Every structure is written in C-alpha cells, then in structure tokens.
Amino acid sequence: MLPDAPFDVEALVDGLVRKAVERFGGNKSRAAAHLGISRFALHRRLSK
C-alpha cells in the first residue's frame, strides 16, 4: 500500500533501526540480526 503523500524513506529506515536498538536494550548485534543487516550497516545508520 502506497501512501497518498510523499514521505522520507531514509527517515523511515532510520526510525526502524533506532527502534530495533531500543527494543533489544541497546544490543546492536541483536538489533542488526533482527533487521537482517550487518553491525557495520547498523552503525552507519546510527551515525547519520
């Protein structure tokens, strides 16, 4: 389903990454595994 109004995909992904880290109590390895990305990719997203 596509929203009617434009939205910022980067902000959406960044929010998901931050929520995953929060959900796993700051454990970045578990958050990255849950998201299916590497720890390096997760760190890149968090450092933006």
N, C-alpha and C positions, 0 to 999 in steps of 0.2 A: 504494500500500500504506500503510495507516494503522497506526501503532504501537498496541500494546495500552495502554500507559501514557501519560498526558498528558505533553506536553513544551512547552517555551517557544519559540514560533515566533520571537519577537524575538531571542532568543539565537542561534537557528539562522541567521537572516539576518545578524546582526552578525558571527558567525563566518565566514560566506561572504565578507562584504565584507573582513574583515581578511585572510583567506586570499588573496583576489584581489590586494590591495595587496602582500602579501608575494610572491606569485608573479611580479608584474611589477616587483619590485625597488623598491617604493615609488612607482612611477609611477602616480599617481592617475587621470590621464586615461585611460591604457590599461586600468586596472582597471575604471573606470566603463564604458568602452566594452565591455569583455568581459562585464560583468554586465548591460548594456543599460539602465543608469541614467545620469543626468546627474552631472557632477562635484559639483554642489551637493548632490544626494541622497546621494552617497557621503560628502561632508564631514559632512553631518548625521548619518549613521550612525556615523562615526568619532568625532564629538564627544560622543556619548551617554555 
